[in-house]
Amino acid sequence: MYGKGSIESCRLGWILAQRSTSLAALRIALEGAAEAEATTELLDIKKLALPMYDPAAKNPPEAVIRMCDAVYQANGLIWSSPCATATRHT
């Protein structure tokens, strides 16, 4: 079990929508992690503008390197993804 202040970093996931309950929940989780003295960072997929994977690419873009470094350095991750509630099968 981690004690207070023992988590070096906690990197958190992404949401695409402008207004999102998933993003709101993620921000609440960030606040809770910060209250526990964890270092936090919200990785926003819109701001990162990650490219599609290209196996022929020799050098990954800076955004990809930044995300990979953040995930590698993290002691924990919280991922948030929207639920597709508007889709129905008829």
CYANA upper distance limits for C-alpha pairs under 8 A (distance plus 0.5 A):
  2 TYR  CA      6 SER  CA      6.47
  2 TYR  CA      7 ILE  CA      7.44
  3 GLY  CA      7 ILE  CA      8.42
  4 LYS  CA     36 ALA  CA      6.32
  4 LYS  CA     37 GLU  CA      6.96
  5 GLY  CA     36 ALA  CA      6.97
  5 GLY  CA     37 GLU  CA      5.30
  5 GLY  CA     38 ALA  CA      6.57
  6 SER  CA     37 GLU  CA      8.39
  6 SER  CA     38 ALA  CA      7.91
  7 ILE  CA     37 GLU  CA      8.00
  7 ILE  CA     38 ALA  CA      5.73
  7 ILE  CA     39 THR  CA      7.79
  7 ILE  CA     75 ASN  CA      6.89
  8 GLU  CA     38 ALA  CA      6.53
  8 GLU  CA     39 THR  CA      6.42
  8 GLU  CA     74 ALA  CA      7.74
  8 GLU  CA     75 ASN  CA      7.04
  9 SER  CA     38 ALA  CA      6.23
  9 SER  CA     39 THR  CA      4.94
  9 SER  CA     40 THR  CA      6.22
  9 SER  CA     73 GLN  CA      7.64
  9 SER  CA     74 ALA  CA      5.47
  9 SER  CA     75 ASN  CA      6.19
  9 SER  CA     76 GLY  CA      7.56
 10 CYS  CA     33 ALA  CA      8.01
 10 CYS  CA     38 ALA  CA      6.89
 10 CYS  CA     39 THR  CA      6.40
 10 CYS  CA     40 THR  CA      5.34
 10 CYS  CA     41 GLU  CA      7.28
 10 CYS  CA     74 ALA  CA      5.87
 10 CYS  CA     75 ASN  CA      6.47
 10 CYS  CA     76 GLY  CA      5.54
 10 CYS  CA     77 LEU  CA      6.25
 10 CYS  CA     78 ILE  CA      8.19
 11 ARG  CA     40 THR  CA      6.02
 11 ARG  CA     41 GLU  CA      5.44
 11 ARG  CA     42 LEU  CA      6.69
 11 ARG  CA     43 LEU  CA      7.66
 11 ARG  CA     70 ALA  CA      7.17
 11 ARG  CA     71 VAL  CA      7.14
 11 ARG  CA     74 ALA  CA      6.50
 11 ARG  CA     76 GLY  CA      7.25
 11 ARG  CA     77 LEU  CA      5.80
 11 ARG  CA     78 ILE  CA      7.40
 12 LEU  CA     26 LEU  CA      7.99
 12 LEU  CA     30 LEU  CA      8.04
 12 LEU  CA     40 THR  CA      7.84
 12 LEU  CA     41 GLU  CA      6.57
 12 LEU  CA     42 LEU  CA      5.39
 12 LEU  CA     43 LEU  CA      6.46
 12 LEU  CA     77 LEU  CA      6.08
 12 LEU  CA     78 ILE  CA      5.41
 12 LEU  CA     79 TRP  CA      6.38
 12 LEU  CA     80 SER  CA      8.33
 13 GLY  CA     26 LEU  CA      8.35
 13 GLY  CA     42 LEU  CA      6.83
 13 GLY  CA     43 LEU  CA      5.97
 13 GLY  CA     44 ASP  CA      7.44
 13 GLY  CA     77 LEU  CA      8.02
 13 GLY  CA     78 ILE  CA      6.65
 13 GLY  CA     79 TRP  CA      4.90
 13 GLY  CA     80 SER  CA      6.10
 13 GLY  CA     81 SER  CA      8.42
 14 TRP  CA     23 LEU  CA      7.88
 14 TRP  CA     42 LEU  CA      7.84
 14 TRP  CA     43 LEU  CA      6.32
 14 TRP  CA     44 ASP  CA      5.37
 14 TRP  CA     45 ILE  CA      5.92
 14 TRP  CA     79 TRP  CA      7.50
 14 TRP  CA     80 SER  CA      6.63
 14 TRP  CA     81 SER  CA      7.41
 15 ILE  CA     20 SER  CA      7.97
 15 ILE  CA     22 SER  CA      7.55
 15 ILE  CA     23 LEU  CA      6.50
 15 ILE  CA     44 ASP  CA      7.22
 15 ILE  CA     45 ILE  CA      7.15
 15 ILE  CA     46 LYS  CA      8.41
 15 ILE  CA     80 SER  CA      7.41
 15 ILE  CA     81 SER  CA      6.65
 15 ILE  CA     82 PRO  CA      7.37
 16 LEU  CA     45 ILE  CA      7.33
 16 LEU  CA     46 LYS  CA      6.95
 19 ARG  CA     23 LEU  CA      8.23
 20 SER  CA     24 ALA  CA      6.79
 20 SER  CA     82 PRO  CA      8.19
 21 THR  CA     25 ALA  CA      6.57
 21 THR  CA     82 PRO  CA      8.44
 22 SER  CA     26 LEU  CA      6.62
 22 SER  CA     80 SER  CA      6.55
 22 SER  CA     81 SER  CA      6.91
 22 SER  CA     82 PRO  CA      6.18
 23 LEU  CA     27 ARG  CA      6.69
 23 LEU  CA     80 SER  CA      7.66
 24 ALA  CA     28 ILE  CA      6.88
 25 ALA  CA     29 ALA  CA      6.78
 26 LEU  CA     30 LEU  CA      6.72
 26 LEU  CA     78 ILE  CA      8.34
 26 LEU  CA     79 TRP  CA      8.47
 26 LEU  CA     80 SER  CA      6.88
 27 ARG  CA     31 GLU  CA      6.73
 28 ILE  CA     32 GLY  CA      6.78
 29 ALA  CA     33 ALA  CA      6.65
 30 LEU  CA     34 ALA  CA      6.59
 30 LEU  CA     40 THR  CA      7.02
 30 LEU  CA     41 GLU  CA      8.34
 30 LEU  CA     42 LEU  CA      8.30
 31 GLU  CA     35 GLU  CA      6.64
 32 GLY  CA     36 ALA  CA      6.90
 33 ALA  CA     37 GLU  CA      7.04
 33 ALA  CA     38 ALA  CA      5.90
 33 ALA  CA     39 THR  CA      8.16
 33 ALA  CA     40 THR  CA      7.59
 34 ALA  CA     38 ALA  CA      5.49
 34 ALA  CA     39 THR  CA      6.86
 34 ALA  CA     40 THR  CA      7.04
 43 LEU  CA     48 LEU  CA      7.90
 43 LEU  CA     67 MET  CA      7.92
 44 ASP  CA     48 LEU  CA      6.64
 45 ILE  CA     49 ALA  CA      6.47
 45 ILE  CA     50 LEU  CA      7.36
 48 LEU  CA     63 ALA  CA      5.99
 48 LEU  CA     64 VAL  CA      8.38
 49 ALA  CA     63 ALA  CA      7.69
 50 LEU  CA     63 ALA  CA      6.87
 50 LEU  CA     64 VAL  CA      6.92
 60 PRO  CA     64 VAL  CA      6.66
 60 PRO  CA     65 ILE  CA      7.16
 61 PRO  CA     65 ILE  CA      7.07
 62 GLU  CA     66 ARG  CA      6.57
 63 ALA  CA     67 MET  CA      6.69
 64 VAL  CA     68 CYS  CA      6.59
 65 ILE  CA     69 ASP  CA      6.49
 66 ARG  CA     70 ALA  CA      6.64
 67 MET  CA     71 VAL  CA      6.70
 68 CYS  CA     72 TYR  CA      6.52
 69 ASP  CA     73 GLN  CA      6.61
 70 ALA  CA     74 ALA  CA      6.67
 71 VAL  CA     77 LEU  CA      8.07
